[in-house]
Amino acid sequence: MKALLSKAPGGPETLTLTEAADPVATRGQVVVRVKACAINYPDVLIIEDRYQFKPPRPFAPGGEIAGIVDHVGEGVSGFQPGDRVIAMVGHNGLAEQVAVDAARLYRLPEGRSFAEGAALLLTYATTIHALLDRGRLAAGHRLLVLGAAGGVGLAAIELGKAFGATVVAAVSSEEKAAAARDAGADEAIVYGRAPFDKDQSKALAERFKAAGGKAGFDVIYDPVGGDYAEPALRAIGWEGRYLVVGFPAGIPKLPLNLTLLKSCDVCGVFWGAFAARDPQANAAHVDHLFRLWEEGRIAPRVTETYPLERGGEAIAKMAARGAIGKLVVTIDD
C-alpha cells in the first residue's frame, strides 16, 4: 500500500509518499481501506515529536479516518467487509489501509460522504465533552469561542447554539468571521495577529468585555492559547469556566489573581484521555452527535480536499493557522 510516512522528526516537507507493508488485523481489529483522512493540529505536532504520544518511526500522521472495512480479525463481531465506518486511529491514517481496534469504529450513516465522516469525531467529540462535561454549558449562557473558524471552533459555535447559548466568535480575519456567522455565531470579533504589547492586550480585553456584557461570559472555549488567553480570561463572568483546548499560538501564562477575583475555573480538556477513561460516557456523547447530525443541527465543514501525495500541504496549512473548517485528504483506489 501507499503511505505518507514520517521517517525523521520535522515539518510537513519531510514526509515521503512510499510503499509500506499492508497492515494485518490482529485479534479484535479490522483493516479499513481509508477513503478520507481529516487533518488536525495534532498532525502538526506528532511529526515534529512535540505531541503527547511519539509513535515509533516510520509512521504516517493522520488520526481521523473514514473508509470501508476490508477484513476483520479474530474475535470481531458487529462489522464485516464492506461496512462504511469512521474511526479515531491516533496516527497512520494517511495511508491506503490502516488496522483499527473494532471498539473504535462507528458506522458512517448512509448519505454521508467519507470526507464528512472523517471530519466529525475529533472536533465535535472534543467540543461536546468540553462544553457539557467541563464547561457545564446550559441554555441562556454566553459562550466566547476563540479561533472560531477552525474545525473545533466551528464545532463549538454549532454545539453552543444547539445547547441554547449565545455565541460570540473571535477570529483573525473578515473571511473567518463570515464562516463563523454562517455556522450560527450571534456576533463575531476580528482580532489582530499576536504577539500583543500591553496596550494591545488591554484593548482586546475591552472588546471581549464589551461583547460579554456586564455579567461576562459563562464559558470561554480556547483552542488557541498564546497572547489571546489573558484578554479573554479578563472577560469571564463570576464562576465562569475557561476551557483550555489547545495552544497553536503558544502556551499562555495566566495571572491567577484573575481566577480569584472572578471565582472562575480554568479547566483542561483532554478528550482522548476522557474517552479512554470513560468509554461509556464518550459513546453517549457520540450518539448525541449523530442525532444532532441527523437533525441538521451540526454539519462538518470540509472546505478543502487534497490527494494523498499532497497531504503535507494540508498539514502545512494547518500549521500556519490558515485553515477554515476542516482540511481532508481523500484517497482513491
Secondary structure in CASP SS format (residue, H / E / C, confidence):
PFRMAT SS
TARGET T0000
AUTHOR 0000-0000-0000
METHOD secondary structure of the structure
MODEL  1
M C 1.00
K E 1.00
A E 1.00
L E 1.00
L E 1.00
S E 1.00
K C 1.00
A C 1.00
P C 1.00
G C 1.00
G C 1.00
P H 1.00
E H 1.00
T H 1.00
L C 1.00
T E 1.00
L E 1.00
T E 1.00
E E 1.00
A C 1.00
A C 1.00
D C 1.00
P C 1.00
V C 1.00
A C 1.00
T C 1.00
R C 1.00
G C 1.00
Q E 1.00
V E 1.00
V E 1.00
V E 1.00
R E 1.00
V E 1.00
K E 1.00
A E 1.00
C E 1.00
A E 1.00
I E 1.00
N C 1.00
Y H 1.00
P H 1.00
D H 1.00
V H 1.00
L H 1.00
I H 1.00
I C 1.00
E C 1.00
D C 1.00
R C 1.00
Y C 1.00
Q C 1.00
F C 1.00
K C 1.00
P C 1.00
P C 1.00
R C 1.00
P C 1.00
F E 1.00
A C 1.00
P C 1.00
G C 1.00
G C 1.00
E E 1.00
I E 1.00
A E 1.00
G E 1.00
I E 1.00
V E 1.00
D E 1.00
H E 1.00
V E 1.00
G C 1.00
E C 1.00
G C 1.00
V C 1.00
S C 1.00
G C 1.00
F C 1.00
Q C 1.00
P C 1.00
G C 1.00
D C 1.00
R E 1.00
V E 1.00
I E 1.00
A E 1.00
M E 1.00
V C 1.00
G C 1.00
H C 1.00
N C 1.00
G C 1.00
L C 1.00
A E 1.00
E C 1.00
Q E 1.00
V E 1.00
A E 1.00
V E 1.00
D E 1.00
A H 1.00
A H 1.00
R H 1.00
L E 1.00
Y E 1.00
R E 1.00
L C 1.00
P C 1.00
E C 1.00
G C 1.00
R C 1.00
S C 1.00
F H 1.00
A H 1.00
E H 1.00
G H 1.00
A H 1.00
A C 1.00
L C 1.00
L H 1.00
L H 1.00
T H 1.00
Y H 1.00
A H 1.00
T H 1.00
T H 1.00
I H 1.00
H H 1.00
A H 1.00
L H 1.00
L H 1.00
D H 1.00
R H 1.00
G C 1.00
R C 1.00
L C 1.00
A C 1.00
A C 1.00
G C 1.00
H C 1.00
R E 1.00
L E 1.00
L E 1.00
V E 1.00
L C 1.00
G C 1.00
A C 1.00
A C 1.00
G E 1.00
G H 1.00
V H 1.00
G H 1.00
L H 1.00
A H 1.00
A H 1.00
I H 1.00
E H 1.00
L H 1.00
G H 1.00
K H 1.00
A H 1.00
F C 1.00
G C 1.00
A C 1.00
T E 1.00
V E 1.00
V E 1.00
A E 1.00
A E 1.00
V E 1.00
S C 1.00
S C 1.00
E H 1.00
E H 1.00
K H 1.00
A H 1.00
A H 1.00
A H 1.00
A H 1.00
R H 1.00
D H 1.00
A C 1.00
G C 1.00
A C 1.00
D C 1.00
E E 1.00
A E 1.00
I E 1.00
V E 1.00
Y C 1.00
G C 1.00
R C 1.00
A C 1.00
P C 1.00
F C 1.00
D C 1.00
K H 1.00
D H 1.00
Q H 1.00
S H 1.00
K H 1.00
A H 1.00
L H 1.00
A H 1.00
E H 1.00
R H 1.00
F H 1.00
K H 1.00
A H 1.00
A H 1.00
G H 1.00
G C 1.00
K C 1.00
A C 1.00
G C 1.00
F E 1.00
D E 1.00
V E 1.00
I E 1.00
Y E 1.00
D E 1.00
P C 1.00
V C 1.00
G C 1.00
G H 1.00
D H 1.00
Y H 1.00
A H 1.00
E H 1.00
P H 1.00
A H 1.00
L H 1.00
R C 1.00
A C 1.00
I E 1.00
G E 1.00
W E 1.00
E E 1.00
G E 1.00
R E 1.00
Y E 1.00
L E 1.00
V E 1.00
V C 1.00
G C 1.00
F C 1.00
P C 1.00
A C 1.00
G C 1.00
I C 1.00
P C 1.00
K C 1.00
L C 1.00
P C 1.00
L C 1.00
N H 1.00
L H 1.00
T H 1.00
L H 1.00
L H 1.00
K H 1.00
S C 1.00
C C 1.00
D E 1.00
V E 1.00
C E 1.00
G E 1.00
V C 1.00
F C 1.00
W H 1.00
G H 1.00
A H 1.00
F H 1.00
A H 1.00
A H 1.00
R H 1.00
D C 1.00
P H 1.00
Q H 1.00
A H 1.00
N H 1.00
A H 1.00
A H 1.00
H H 1.00
V H 1.00
D H 1.00
H H 1.00
L H 1.00
F H 1.00
R H 1.00
L H 1.00
W H 1.00
E H 1.00
E C 1.00
G C 1.00
R C 1.00
I C 1.00
A C 1.00
P C 1.00
R C 1.00
V E 1.00
T E 1.00
E E 1.00
T E 1.00
Y E 1.00
P E 1.00
L H 1.00
E H 1.00
R H 1.00
G H 1.00
G H 1.00
E H 1.00
A H 1.00
I H 1.00
A H 1.00
K H 1.00
M H 1.00
A H 1.00
A C 1.00
R C 1.00
G C 1.00
A C 1.00
I C 1.00
G E 1.00
K E 1.00
L E 1.00
V E 1.00
V E 1.00
T E 1.00
I C 1.00
D C 1.00
D C 1.00
END
